[in-house]
C-alpha cells in the first residue's frame, strides 16, 4: 500500500497548532507589554511621591545656598532602589548635583512636574523647587529623578517567567490533546479505510464492503455507508452486464443469419438494378432530346421577354405622357372654373355699373340745365330745390350701385387670388364662406335654389384659402349642374363645426342623388355623367386630392337615388 506524502490529519493538525501558537504568542506578548507599562506607571508614581518627601528640605537648602546639604540629599536619593540618577539645578540652570545615569537637559526652566523618556532606556520625572516667603513664591531651581527599564524588568521578571511557563504548559497540553484526538478520530479510521479499499476484490465485490471500527455517526460513517451502497450497485451492474452480454451474443447470431439473407437479396437486387440501368440509358437519350427542345423554347421565350420589355418601356413613357396630360387637364379645369366665375361676376358688375353711368348722365343733364338758368338769371328757388332733390336721389342711387359693384369685385378678387395661390394664412371660416357664396351669386340668382350656411362666427383656421374655396365651389357647382338638373328649386345645407382639433364640413343637397355604381366611381379621374355636354370628370377628383393630399384630411361621399348627395369632410386645424 502506498502511503500519502503528507497525511490529511497531520496537515490539519499543523494548521490548527500553528494558529494556536500565533495566538498564544500574541496574547503573551500583550500581557508582558501590559505588565511593563503598569510597572513603569508605578515607578513614575513613586518618583512623584519622592517629590513630596524631599522637595521642602531641598528647596530650603538651595535658598540658603547650602550646597553640601543639597548634594547630601542627592546622595541619599541615589540610595533608593528606583533611582538611577539625580540632577539638581539652581534657578539659572546650573547643575548643583548630577549623579548616576542622567541625560543633558535643556536650559528652559521647569515650571511644573513632567515625566520624560530619555535615551539609553531611561526616563525621568522633573519638577520645580519653589520657595514661599511672606506670601510670595520664588523659583529656586529644579530636580530631575531618573529611573530605567532595567528596574522595571527587575520588578516584572517573576511575572514574565510565570506567563511564559503558563503558555508553555498550556501549549504542550493542547498539543498532546490534539494529537491524541486526531489520531483516534481521524488518522486511525482513515488508515483503516485506506487499507480496506486497497484490498478491494473485483471478482468478489460483496466481500470488499467497508466495516470500520467506529461507533460515532460522523462523516466517515456516512462515507462507509455510501461506499457499501456503491458496491451493491456494482454487483447489480455486473448482474445486468452478464444478461446484456448474453443478449448481445444472441443478437450477433441473428445478425449473421440476417447477413446471409441480405447477401441473397443483394444478388437479386443487382440483377434488377442492371435492368433498370438499361432503362435509364434509354430515358437519358429521350431526356437529351427534350433538353434540346426546351433550349429552343427558352430562346423563343427570351425573345418574347425582350419584346415585352420594349412594350413596357413604351407603356411607361405613355403613362408619363398621360400623367402630364392629366395634370394639364386638372389645371385647365381650375382655370375653366375661374373663367366661369369671371363671366358671372362681369355680368353682375355690369348691371350696377350701367345704372351708375345712367345716373351720372342724368345728373350731368340736370347740372347743365341749372347752369343755363343761372347764366340767364332765371334760377329760382323752386328750380334749385328740385335740382337738389333730384341730385340727392341720383347720388344715393349711384353710391348704392357703386358699393354693390365694389363688393362684388372685392369678393371675386379675394376668391380668385386665393384659387391661384397656395400661400397659407389664417381666415375666419364664416366670413370667407360668405365671400365664396357671393362670388357664386351670378350662377345662383337666376334660379330658385337656396344655400343655408351654419358656421360659428369666431371659427378660424390656418390654411391655403384657395384650396378651401375650390373645394366648396366644386361641391356647390356639382349640386347646381348635376344634382338640381330638371329641378326648379333645390336646397343646399352647409354645416361647419369644430371637433377636437379638426374642422368638420357636412355638405348635403336634396338633388337627384347617385346610384351605387356611380357613387363608387365618384372621385375617379375623368369620370362624368355629362361626357358629351362639356363635363371633364375632374371636378370631384380635384376636390378629393385637395382634401386628402393638400389639407391632409378625409372626405366621404354618400348618396342614394332621389335622396340627394352628402359630403363629410374632416380637415386638421
C-alpha positions in Angstrom: 0.0 0.0 0.0 1.4 3.4 -1.0 1.3 5.9 1.9 0.5 9.6 1.3 3.3 12.1 1.2 1.5 14.4 3.6 -1.3 13.0 5.7 -4.6 14.9 5.9 -4.7 14.6 9.7 -1.0 15.8 10.0 -1.7 18.8 7.7 -4.9 19.7 9.6 -3.1 19.3 13.0 -0.3 21.5 11.8 -2.6 24.3 10.7 -4.6 24.2 13.9 -1.5 24.2 16.1 0.1 27.0 14.0 -2.9 29.2 14.6 -2.9 28.4 18.3 0.9 29.1 18.6 0.5 32.5 16.9 -2.5 33.5 19.1 -0.6 32.3 22.2 2.4 34.3 21.2 0.4 37.5 20.6 -1.6 37.2 23.8 1.6 36.5 25.9 3.4 39.4 24.3 0.4 41.7 25.0 0.4 40.6 28.7 4.2 41.3 29.0 3.8 44.7 27.5 0.9 45.4 29.8 3.0 44.3 32.9 5.8 46.6 31.7 3.6 49.6 31.3 1.9 49.0 34.7 5.3 48.7 36.4 6.6 51.9 34.7 3.4 53.7 35.8 4.0 52.6 39.4 7.6 53.7 39.3 6.6 57.1 37.9 4.1 57.4 40.8 6.8 56.6 43.3 9.1 59.2 41.8 6.3 61.8 42.2 5.9 60.6 45.8 9.6 61.3 46.4 9.0 64.9 45.3 6.6 65.4 48.3 9.3 63.9 50.7 12.5 65.8 49.7 11.3 68.9 47.9 10.8 71.0 51.0 14.2 70.3 52.6 16.0 70.6 49.2 14.3 73.9 48.4 15.4 75.4 51.7 19.0 74.2 51.2 19.2 75.8 47.8 17.5 79.0 49.1 20.1 79.2 51.9 22.9 78.4 49.4 23.7 75.3 51.4 25.2 73.3 48.5 26.7 70.5 50.7 23.3 69.7 52.2 21.7 69.7 48.7 24.4 67.3 47.4 23.9 65.1 50.6 20.2 64.9 49.8 21.1 63.9 46.2 23.4 61.1 47.5 20.5 60.0 49.8 18.2 59.8 46.8 20.7 57.7 44.9 20.4 55.1 47.6 16.8 54.4 46.7 16.2 51.3 44.6 14.1 53.0 41.9 16.5 56.0 41.4 19.4 55.5 39.0 20.2 59.2 38.5 19.7 62.6 40.2 20.1 66.1 38.7 19.7 69.3 40.8 19.9 72.7 39.2 19.6 76.3 40.5 17.3 79.0 39.0 19.9 79.8 36.4 20.1 76.2 35.1 23.5 75.5 36.7 24.0 71.9 38.0 24.3 71.7 41.8 24.5 67.8 41.7 24.5 65.4 38.7 24.8 61.8 39.9 24.2 58.3 38.2 22.6 57.7 34.7 21.4 61.1 33.6 20.8 63.0 30.3 21.6 66.5 29.2 18.6 68.8 29.9 17.6 71.9 28.0 18.2 75.4 29.5 14.4 76.0 29.8 13.1 76.5 33.3 10.8 73.7 34.6 7.6 75.2 36.0 5.6 72.0 36.6 6.2 68.3 37.2 6.6 66.4 34.0 7.7 62.8 33.1 10.0 62.4 30.0 11.7 59.5 28.3 15.4 59.7 27.6 18.0 57.8 25.6 19.6 54.7 26.9 16.3 53.2 28.2 15.9 55.8 31.0 13.1 58.1 31.9 12.9 60.9 34.4 10.5 63.0 36.5 11.3 66.7 36.6 9.7 69.1 39.0 10.4 72.7 40.1 11.7 73.9 43.5 9.5 76.8 44.7 10.3 78.6 48.0 7.5 80.6 49.7 8.4 83.6 51.9 6.0 86.2 53.3 3.2 85.0 51.0 5.5 85.3 47.9 6.8 82.4 45.8 10.1 82.2 44.1 11.6 79.6 41.8 15.0 78.5 43.2 15.7 75.6 40.9 14.5 72.2 39.7 15.1 68.5 40.3 15.1 65.5 37.8 14.9 61.9 39.2 15.9 59.2 36.7 14.9 55.5 36.6 15.4 52.9 33.8 13.8 49.9 32.1 16.2 47.6 34.0 14.4 48.5 37.2 11.0 47.8 35.5 12.2 44.4 34.2 13.6 43.6 37.7 10.1 44.1 39.1 8.2 42.1 36.5 10.8 39.4 36.0 8.9 36.8 38.1 5.6 37.7 36.4 7.2 37.3 32.9 8.5 33.9 33.8 5.1 32.9 35.2 3.4 34.0 31.9 5.9 32.1 29.7 5.7 29.0 31.9 1.9 29.1 31.8 1.9 29.5 28.0 4.4 26.6 27.5 2.4 24.3 29.8 -1.0 25.1 28.1 0.6 24.7 24.7 2.2 21.3 25.5 -1.1 20.1 27.0 -3.1 21.2 23.9 -0.6 19.6 21.5 -0.9 16.3 23.3 -4.7 16.6 23.4 -5.0 17.5 19.7 -2.6 14.7 18.6 -4.4 12.1 20.6 -7.8 13.3 19.3 -6.7 13.5 15.7 -5.0 10.0 15.9 -8.1 8.5 17.5 -10.8 10.2 15.4 -9.2 10.8 12.0 -5.8 9.2 11.4 -6.6 5.6 12.6 -10.0 5.5 10.9 -8.5 6.9 7.6 -5.7 4.3 7.7 -8.3 1.5 8.3 -10.5 2.9 5.4 -7.5 3.1 3.1 -6.4 -0.5 3.9 -9.9 -1.9 3.3 -10.3 0.0 0.0 -6.9 -1.2 -1.1 -7.9 -4.9 -0.5 -10.9 -4.5 -2.9 -11.6 -7.7 -4.9 -13.3 -7.0 -8.2 -14.3 -10.7 -8.6 -16.0 -10.7 -5.2 -17.1 -7.2 -4.5 -19.6 -8.3 -1.8 -16.6 -9.3 0.4 -14.9 -5.9 -0.2 -17.5 -3.8 1.7 -16.2 -1.5 4.4 -16.5 -2.3 8.1 -14.9 0.5 10.1 -14.4 0.1 13.9 -16.1 3.4 14.8 -19.3 3.8 16.7 -19.9 7.5 16.1 -22.3 8.7 13.3 -19.9 11.1 11.6 -18.7 11.8 8.0 -16.5 8.6 7.9 -19.6 6.5 8.8 -21.5 8.3 6.0 -18.6 7.5 3.7 -18.7 3.9 4.7 -22.4 3.7 4.0 -22.1 5.4 0.6 -19.2 3.2 -0.4 -21.1 0.0 0.6 -24.1 1.3 -1.4 -21.8 1.8 -4.4 -20.6 -1.8 -4.0 -24.2 -3.0 -4.1 -24.8 -1.0 -7.3 -21.6 -2.5 -8.8 -22.9 -6.0 -8.0 -26.2 -5.2 -9.6 -24.5 -3.7 -12.6 -22.4 -6.9 -13.1 -25.5 -8.9 -13.0 -27.2 -6.8 -15.6 -23.9 -6.7 -17.7 -23.9 -10.5 -17.8 -27.5 -10.6 -19.0 -26.7 -7.9 -21.6 -23.7 -10.0 -22.9 -26.0 -13.0 -23.3 -28.4 -10.9 -25.3 -25.6 -9.5 -27.4 -24.4 -13.0 -28.3 -27.9 -13.9 -29.4 -28.1 -10.7 -31.4 -24.8 -11.5 -33.1 -26.2 -14.9 -34.1 -29.3 -13.3 -35.5 -27.2 -10.7 -37.3 -25.2 -13.5 -39.0 -28.4 -15.0 -40.3 -29.6 -11.6 -41.5 -26.3 -11.1 -43.3 -26.7 -14.3 -45.2 -30.3 -13.4 -46.1 -29.1 -9.9 -47.1 -26.4 -11.2 -49.5 -29.1 -13.2 -51.3 -31.3 -10.1 -51.5 -28.4 -8.1 -52.8 -27.8 -10.6 -55.6 -31.4 -10.4 -56.6 -31.4 -6.6 -56.4 -28.2 -6.4 -58.5 -29.9 -8.2 -61.3 -32.9 -6.0 -61.1 -30.6 -2.9 -61.0 -28.9 -3.9 -64.2 -32.2 -4.0 -66.0 -33.1 -0.6 -64.5 -29.7 0.8 -65.7 -30.6 -0.2 -69.3 -34.0 1.5 -68.9 -32.2 4.6 -67.6 -29.9 4.8 -70.5 -32.9 4.8 -72.8 -34.6 7.5 -70.7 -31.3 9.5 -70.8 -31.4 9.6 -74.6 -35.0 10.8 -74.5 -34.1 13.4 -71.9 -31.3 14.8 -74.2 -33.9 15.2 -76.9 -36.3 17.0 -74.5 -33.4 19.3 -73.4 -32.7 20.4 -76.9 -36.4 21.2 -77.4 -36.5 23.0 -74.1 -33.5 25.0 -75.0 -35.2 26.1 -78.2 -38.3 27.0 -76.2 -36.2 29.1 -73.8 -34.7 31.0 -76.7 -38.1 31.8 -78.0 -39.3 32.8 -74.5 -36.2 35.1 -74.1 -37.1 36.8 -77.4 -40.7 37.3 -76.2 -39.4 38.8 -72.9 -37.2 41.3 -74.7 -40.2 42.3 -76.8 -42.3 42.7 -73.6 -39.6 44.9 -72.0 -39.7 47.2 -75.1 -43.5 47.3 -74.8 -43.3 48.0 -71.0 -40.8 50.9 -71.7 -43.2 52.3 -74.3 -46.1 51.9 -71.9 -44.2 53.7 -69.1 -43.5 56.6 -71.5 -47.2 56.7 -72.4 -48.2 56.7 -68.7 -45.9 59.7 -68.1 -47.5 61.4 -71.0 -50.9 60.6 -69.7 -50.0 61.9 -66.2 -48.7 65.1 -67.7 -51.9 65.5 -69.7 -53.9 64.7 -66.6 -52.1 67.5 -64.7 -52.7 69.9 -67.5 -56.4 69.0 -67.6 -56.6 69.5 -63.8 -55.1 72.9 -64.2 -57.4 73.6 -67.2 -60.4 72.6 -65.1 -59.2 75.0 -62.4 -58.9 77.8 -64.9 -62.2 76.9 -66.5 -63.9 77.2 -63.1 -62.2 80.5 -62.6 -63.2 81.6 -66.1 -66.9 80.8 -65.4 -66.6 82.8 -62.2 -65.1 85.8 -64.1 -68.0 85.7 -66.6 -70.7 85.6 -63.9 -69.0 88.4 -61.9 -68.6 90.5 -65.1 -72.3 90.2 -65.9 -73.3 91.1 -62.3 -70.8 94.0 -62.1 -72.1 95.3 -65.5 -75.6 96.0 -64.1 -74.7 98.3 -61.3 -72.1 100.0 -63.5 -74.8 100.6 -66.2 -77.1 102.1 -63.6 -74.2 104.3 -62.4 -73.5 105.5 -65.9 -77.2 106.3 -66.4 -77.4 108.1 -63.1 -74.2 110.1 -63.9 -75.7 111.2 -67.3 -79.0 112.2 -65.7 -77.1 114.2 -63.1 -74.9 115.9 -65.8 -78.1 116.9 -67.7 -79.6 118.5 -64.6 -76.3 120.3 -63.9 -76.3 121.7 -67.4 -79.9 123.0 -67.1 -79.1 124.6 -63.7 -76.0 126.3 -65.3 -78.1 127.7 -68.2 -80.8 129.0 -65.8 -78.0 130.6 -63.6 -76.4 132.3 -66.6 -79.7 133.6 -67.9 -80.5 134.8 -64.4 -83.7 132.6 -64.4 -82.6 130.5 -61.4 -85.5 130.3 -58.9 -85.8 128.7 -55.5 -88.2 126.0 -56.7 -85.7 125.1 -59.6 -82.9 124.9 -57.1 -84.9 122.8 -54.6 -86.0 120.5 -57.4 -82.3 120.1 -58.5 -81.1 119.4 -55.1 -83.8 116.7 -54.5 -83.0 115.0 -57.9 -79.3 115.3 -57.2 -79.6 113.7 -53.8 -81.7 110.8 -55.2 -79.2 110.3 -58.1 -76.2 110.4 -55.8 -77.8 107.8 -53.5 -78.6 105.5 -56.5 -75.1 106.0 -57.8 -73.5 105.3 -54.4 -75.5 102.1 -53.8 -74.7 100.7 -57.2 -71.0 101.5 -57.0 -70.8 99.9 -53.5 -72.6 96.8 -54.9 -70.1 96.6 -57.7 -67.2 97.2 -55.3 -68.4 94.4 -53.0 -68.7 92.0 -56.0 -65.2 92.9 -57.3 -63.7 92.6 -53.8 -65.2 89.1 -53.2 -64.2 88.0 -56.6 -60.7 89.4 -56.2 -60.2 87.6 -52.8 -61.6 84.3 -54.1 -59.8 84.4 -57.4 -56.4 85.3 -55.8 -56.8 82.5 -53.3 -57.6 80.0 -56.0 -54.4 80.8 -57.9 -52.2 80.9 -54.8 -51.2 78.2 -52.3 -49.9 80.6 -49.6 -51.3 79.8 -46.1 -53.0 82.4 -43.9 -55.4 82.5 -41.0 -59.0 83.1 -42.1 -62.4 83.4 -40.4 -64.3 80.4 -41.9 -67.8 82.1 -41.7 -66.7 85.3 -43.4 -64.7 83.5 -46.1 -67.7 81.2 -46.8 -69.9 84.3 -47.4 -67.3 85.7 -49.8 -67.3 82.3 -51.7 -71.1 82.2 -52.0 -71.2 85.9 -53.0 -68.7 85.1 -55.8 -71.0 82.3 -57.0 -74.1 84.6 -56.9 -74.3 85.0 -60.7 -74.8 81.2 -61.0 -77.4 81.1 -58.3 -79.5 84.3 -58.6 -81.2 83.1 -61.8 -82.5 80.1 -60.1 -84.8 79.4 -57.1 -82.1 77.3 -55.3 -81.1 78.3 -51.8 -77.9 77.8 -49.7 -78.2 77.6 -45.9 -74.9 78.1 -44.1 -74.5 77.2 -40.4 -71.0 78.1 -39.0 -69.8 79.7 -35.7 -68.8 83.4 -36.2 -65.5 83.0 -34.3 -64.2 79.8 -36.0 -60.8 80.4 -37.6 -58.3 78.1 -39.4 -54.9 78.5 -40.9 -54.6 77.0 -44.4 -54.4 77.9 -48.1 -57.8 79.7 -48.6 -57.8 79.0 -52.3 -57.9 75.2 -51.6 -60.9 75.6 -49.3 -62.6 77.9 -51.9 -62.1 75.5 -54.7 -63.5 72.5 -52.6 -66.7 74.4 -51.7 -67.0 75.9 -55.2 -66.8 72.4 -56.8 -69.4 70.9 -54.4 -71.9 73.8 -55.0 -71.4 73.8 -58.8 -71.8 70.0 -58.8 -75.1 70.4 -57.0 -76.3 73.1 -59.4 -75.2 71.3 -62.6 -75.8 67.7 -61.7 -77.9 67.4 -58.5 -80.5 70.0 -59.4 -80.8 69.1 -63.1 -84.5 69.4 -64.1 -85.3 70.6 -60.6 -86.5 74.2 -60.3 -86.0 74.7 -56.6 -83.2 72.9 -54.7 -81.7 73.3 -51.2 -78.1 73.1 -50.1 -77.1 72.8 -46.4 -73.6 73.6 -45.2 -72.8 72.9 -41.5 -69.3 73.7 -40.3 -68.2 72.8 -36.7 -65.0 72.1 -34.8 -64.4 68.8 -33.1 -61.2 68.3 -31.1 -58.5 69.7 -33.4 -60.4 69.1 -36.7 -62.7 71.2 -38.9 -65.8 69.2 -39.9 -67.7 70.2 -43.0 -71.1 68.5 -43.5 -72.4 69.3 -47.0 -75.8 68.0 -48.3 -78.2 68.8 -51.1 -81.7 67.4 -51.9 -80.9 66.7 -55.6 -81.5 63.6 -57.6 -78.6 61.7 -55.9 -76.4 58.9 -57.3 -76.8 55.2 -57.7 -74.4 52.7 -56.1 -72.2 52.2 -59.2 -71.9 55.9 -60.0 -71.1 56.6 -56.3 -68.2 54.1 -56.3 -66.6 56.0 -59.3 -67.5 59.4 -57.9 -63.9 60.5 -57.1 -62.2 58.8 -60.1 -60.4 61.0 -62.6 -62.2 61.6 -66.0 -65.4 60.0 -64.8 -68.5 62.1 -65.6 -72.2 61.6 -66.4 -72.1 64.5 -68.9 -69.3 63.4 -71.2 -70.9 64.8 -74.4 -72.1 68.0 -72.7 -68.8 69.6 -71.7 -68.1 67.6 -68.5 -64.4 66.8 -67.9 -64.8 64.4 -64.9 -62.0 66.2 -63.0 -64.1 68.3 -60.5 -64.6 65.7 -57.8 -61.1 64.2 -58.4 -59.5 67.6 -57.8 -61.7 68.0 -54.7 -60.6 64.6 -53.4 -56.9 65.3 -53.9 -57.1 68.8 -52.3 -58.7 67.4 -49.2 -56.5 64.3 -48.8 -53.2 65.5 -50.1 -53.0 69.3 -49.8 -55.0 69.6 -46.5 -54.1 66.1 -45.1 -57.8 65.5 -44.4 -60.5 62.9 -45.1 -63.6 63.1 -47.4 -66.5 60.7 -47.7 -69.5 60.8 -50.1 -72.8 59.0 -49.5 -75.9 59.1 -51.7 -79.0 57.2 -52.9 -81.2 57.9 -55.9 -83.7 60.5 -55.1 -82.2 61.2 -51.7 -79.6 63.8 -52.6 -75.8 63.8 -52.1 -73.9 64.2 -48.8 -70.2 65.0 -48.2 -68.5 64.6 -44.9 -65.1 66.3 -44.7 -62.6 66.4 -41.8 -59.6 68.8 -42.0 -56.8 69.0 -39.3 -56.8 72.6 -37.9 
